[in-house]
Amino acid sequence: MQIIGDFYRITSIDDNSPFWDLELLKTIKSKTNPRQEFINVGYGMPLESAIKRIINFAIANKHDTLSLSEYLIQFKKEKECIMKKIE
């Protein structure tokens, strides 16, 4: 089974397993052919851990620097957005 979002793919490692592999869409910088590819960033992780990594990736792509309170606000917003897409 796969869960696919705009910039992530979560793939179940087995039909009966609670563990997932996570791929994130990253930009590969090259002089001749810059492109975007899904890169595997986590193997065999619980779904909740994969979601946390997706949220952190989304925040990092939008902001270079945040205070702790700003980060927590952004984390909550991103989590709500992703959870709505999963449901």
C-alpha positions as CSV (number, residue, x, y, z in Angstrom):
1,M,0.0,0.0,0.0
2,Q,1.1,3.5,-0.7
3,I,0.1,6.9,0.6
4,I,1.1,9.6,-1.9
5,G,1.1,13.4,-1.3
6,D,2.4,16.4,-3.2
7,F,6.0,15.9,-2.0
8,Y,6.1,12.5,-0.2
9,R,5.4,8.8,-0.6
10,I,4.8,6.5,2.3
11,T,5.0,2.8,1.4
12,S,4.0,-0.1,3.6
13,I,6.9,-2.6,3.9
14,D,4.4,-5.5,4.1
15,D,0.7,-5.9,4.0
16,N,0.5,-7.0,7.6
17,S,3.3,-4.7,9.0
18,P,2.8,-1.5,10.9
19,F,6.1,-0.1,9.4
20,W,6.5,2.2,6.5
21,D,9.2,3.5,4.1
22,L,9.3,7.2,3.5
23,E,10.4,9.0,0.3
24,L,10.6,12.8,0.0
25,L,10.7,14.9,-3.2
26,K,14.1,16.6,-3.2
27,T,15.7,18.8,-5.8
28,I,18.9,17.3,-7.3
29,K,21.2,20.1,-8.3
30,S,23.2,19.4,-11.4
31,K,25.0,21.7,-13.8
32,T,23.4,20.0,-16.8
33,N,20.0,18.7,-15.6
34,P,18.6,20.0,-12.3
35,R,15.6,17.8,-11.4
36,Q,13.3,16.6,-8.6
37,E,13.4,13.0,-7.4
38,F,11.9,11.0,-4.6
39,I,14.7,10.1,-2.2
40,N,14.2,7.4,0.4
41,V,14.8,9.1,3.8
42,G,13.5,6.4,6.2
43,Y,13.1,2.6,6.2
44,G,10.7,0.6,8.5
45,M,9.4,3.5,10.6
46,P,6.0,3.7,12.3
47,L,3.4,5.9,10.5
48,E,3.5,8.6,13.1
49,S,7.3,9.0,12.7
50,A,7.0,9.2,9.0
51,I,4.3,11.9,9.4
52,K,6.6,13.9,11.7
53,R,9.4,13.8,9.2
54,I,7.1,14.9,6.4
55,I,6.0,17.9,8.6
56,N,9.6,18.8,9.4
57,F,10.5,18.6,5.7
58,A,7.6,20.9,4.8
59,I,8.5,23.5,7.4
60,A,12.2,23.4,6.4
61,N,11.3,24.0,2.7
62,K,9.2,27.1,3.7
63,H,11.4,28.7,6.3
64,D,15.1,29.1,6.9
65,T,14.9,30.3,10.5
66,L,12.1,30.2,13.1
67,S,11.8,30.8,16.8
68,L,10.6,27.8,18.9
69,S,7.1,29.3,19.2
70,E,6.9,29.9,15.4
71,Y,8.1,26.4,14.7
72,L,5.5,24.9,17.0
73,I,2.7,26.9,15.3
74,Q,3.9,25.9,11.9
75,F,4.2,22.2,13.0
76,K,0.6,22.2,14.2
77,K,-0.6,23.8,10.9
78,E,1.3,21.4,8.8
79,K,0.1,18.4,10.8
80,E,-3.5,19.5,10.5
81,C,-3.1,19.9,6.7
82,I,-1.5,16.5,6.2
83,M,-3.9,14.7,8.5
84,K,-6.8,16.1,6.5
85,K,-5.2,14.8,3.3
86,I,-4.7,11.3,4.8
87,E,-8.2,11.0,6.2
